[in-house]
Amino acid sequence: MEGLNQCTFTGNLVRDAQLRKAGESDVAGFSIAVNGRKDGDTLYVDCSYWRPTKVVDYLTKGKQVLVSGESTVGTYESKDGSVRATMRLNVRKLLLLGGGGGSQKEEDWGGF
């Protein structure tokens, strides 16, 4: 039986999305901060969005988004030598929720 790997997050962009080429495809890379129930309990999620042509200009710092897709976990060594875990979301669906000083109008780019 095949497993299910589906995650959905609502958060604010930490910085503007960066558009890059991956082979012949465009991919937008961005991070979101997902606030927890307690102050200081924030989850940072790195995201890769493979269909960014219409939406990349709207993915700016502070904007609130809802993202859904498959997650992967990796590790890296920090400057102090400790090993840290990272979470990356391969975004399949993206919904712009507003915030960050922009319009509160919802823009649906991913078909939720």
SVG drawing of the C-alpha trace seen along z (x, -y; Angstrom):
<svg xmlns="http://www.w3.org/2000/svg" viewBox="-11 -48 42 50">
<polyline fill="none" stroke="black" stroke-width="0.4" points="0.0,0.0 1.3,-3.4 1.8,-6.0 0.5,-9.5 2.8,-12.5 0.7,-15.6 1.3,-18.8 -0.6,-22.1 0.7,-25.2 -0.5,-28.8 2.3,-31.3 4.0,-34.5 6.9,-34.8 10.2,-35.4 11.7,-37.1 10.9,-37.7 10.8,-34.6 13.9,-33.9 13.3,-32.6 15.9,-30.3 16.3,-27.8 16.3,-24.1 17.1,-22.5 14.5,-24.0 12.0,-24.7 11.5,-27.7 11.3,-27.2 10.6,-29.8 12.3,-29.3 10.9,-30.9 10.5,-30.3 7.4,-30.8 7.1,-31.3 4.3,-29.3 3.4,-30.7 2.7,-28.1 0.3,-28.3 2.9,-29.8 5.1,-32.9 8.5,-31.8 7.1,-28.5 7.6,-29.2 8.2,-26.6 10.2,-27.8 9.4,-25.9 11.5,-26.2 9.4,-25.9 10.0,-25.1 7.2,-26.0 7.7,-24.7 5.0,-26.7 5.8,-30.2 5.4,-32.2 2.2,-34.0 2.7,-34.4 6.4,-35.0 6.0,-38.8 3.3,-38.5 5.5,-36.3 7.0,-39.1 8.2,-39.4 5.3,-39.5 2.6,-38.1 0.4,-35.4 0.1,-32.2 -1.4,-28.8 0.8,-26.1 0.2,-22.4 2.4,-19.7 4.9,-16.9 7.5,-17.4 11.1,-16.2 13.5,-16.5 17.2,-17.2 20.1,-18.2 22.9,-20.7 25.7,-21.7 25.4,-25.1 28.2,-27.6 28.6,-26.4 29.0,-22.8 25.7,-21.4 23.6,-19.4 20.2,-20.9 17.1,-19.6 15.4,-21.3 12.0,-20.8 11.3,-21.5 7.9,-21.5 7.5,-20.8 4.5,-23.0 1.7,-21.6 -0.9,-24.2 -0.6,-27.8 -3.1,-30.3 -2.3,-34.0 -4.1,-35.2 -2.9,-38.8 -1.2,-40.5 2.2,-42.2 0.7,-45.6 -1.0,-44.4 -4.6,-43.7 -6.6,-41.2 -8.2,-39.8 -7.6,-36.1 -5.9,-35.1 -6.0,-31.4 -3.1,-30.3 -3.1,-26.6 -6.6,-25.3 -7.6,-24.8"/>
</svg>
